[in-house]
């Protein structure tokens, strides 16, 4: 899942980005409304985390503008504005949830998961395909009932493929799920990650195969492996 983090405070932004990435989200962190507008125009996001006190404008005004422009992704406001009127303005302005600083990172991550479970953005906590089970909350992976530790990139790849199990996952879709704006992925980076994940599934004796559809993308499904 890809998240747009809009936060101008350097140390807080670093903490939020690290917490999100540790939960296997791909994070693009911008520090201004202008940066957020550029990111939204270029990339499809699953969730936005929005600070309200930004250097080039008020976050509530930007929030309203997003909703007028039909930006439909869930938006979690993260702000020091904790008054009742502030919360009402934020929620009425289009926020899906409102979290007052300071807050615990575990609560922030829980609220992100809750927003992604809402109708229209439904995201189950656990995704299963044949003998592979992925817990999006804990990040745990089970293959044939045994825990398997995957590197971050392969974990993100598995999650993206399992969300479209049985259907073709195109290269742009997978690259969007794996690489943020600051990652310079080489031309063969995706193929290398696919190869590593395919090897893990094979080593574990999984019934799940990761097939290449030449010139189109990849399909994760139950059946024989197509290398």
Buried (B, 14 or more C-beta within 10 A) or exposed (E): BBBBBBBBBEEBBEBBBEBBBEBBBBBBBBBBBBBBBEBBEEBEBBBBBBBBBBEEBEBBEBBBBBBEEEBEBBBBBBBEBEEEEBBEBBBEBBBBBBBBEEEEBEEBBEBBBBBBBEEEBEBEEEBEBBBBBBBBEEBBBBBBEEEBEBEEBBBBBBBBBBBBBEEEBBEEBBBBBBBBBEEEBEEEBBEEBBBBBBBBBBEBEBBBBBBBEEEEBBBBBBEEBEE
